[in-house]
Amino acid sequence: MTNGLLAVIIELLEIFAIGMVIGIIFGDSIDNLGGKVFKIKNLGHNENLPH
C-alpha cells in the first residue's frame, strides 16, 4: 500500500468519524443545518451491519 493511498483512507475515516460525532452530539440541535443528513447517513450505515 502506498503512502498516498493510506493517507486517503485515513482522511476518509476522519471525515466519517467527524460526521458521526456531529450527528450524535449536535444532530438534534442543528437538524435544519445538516445534522439530519449526518444522522440519516450514520443510521443507514449502522442498519446494514449485522446485530
C-alpha positions as CSV (number, residue, x, y, z in Angstrom):
1,M,0.0,0.0,0.0
2,T,1.4,3.4,-1.0
3,N,1.6,6.2,1.4
4,G,-0.7,8.2,-0.8
5,L,-3.4,5.6,-0.6
6,L,-3.0,5.2,3.1
7,A,-3.4,9.0,3.5
8,V,-6.6,9.0,1.5
9,I,-8.1,6.1,3.6
10,I,-7.1,7.9,6.8
11,E,-8.8,11.1,5.5
12,L,-12.0,9.3,4.7
13,L,-12.1,7.7,8.2
14,E,-11.5,11.0,9.8
15,I,-14.4,12.6,7.8
16,F,-16.7,9.7,8.7
17,A,-15.8,10.0,12.4
18,I,-16.3,13.7,12.5
19,G,-19.7,13.3,10.7
20,M,-20.7,10.6,13.2
21,V,-19.7,12.8,16.2
22,I,-21.6,15.8,14.8
23,G,-24.6,13.7,14.0
24,I,-24.7,12.1,17.5
25,I,-23.9,15.2,19.6
26,F,-25.3,18.0,17.6
27,G,-27.8,16.3,15.4
28,D,-30.9,17.3,17.4
29,S,-29.7,20.8,17.8
30,I,-28.9,21.5,14.1
31,D,-31.4,19.4,12.3
32,N,-32.0,22.2,9.9
33,L,-28.3,22.8,9.3
34,G,-27.2,19.4,8.2
35,G,-27.3,17.4,11.4
36,K,-30.2,15.3,9.9
37,V,-28.0,14.4,7.0
38,F,-25.3,13.1,9.2
39,K,-27.8,11.2,11.4
40,I,-29.6,9.6,8.4
41,K,-26.2,8.6,6.8
42,N,-25.0,7.0,10.1
43,L,-28.3,5.3,10.8
44,G,-28.4,3.9,7.3
45,H,-24.9,2.6,7.6
46,N,-25.4,1.0,11.0
47,E,-28.6,-0.7,10.0
48,N,-26.7,-2.6,7.3
49,L,-24.4,-4.1,9.9
50,P,-25.2,-7.4,11.5
51,H,-26.5,-7.1,15.0
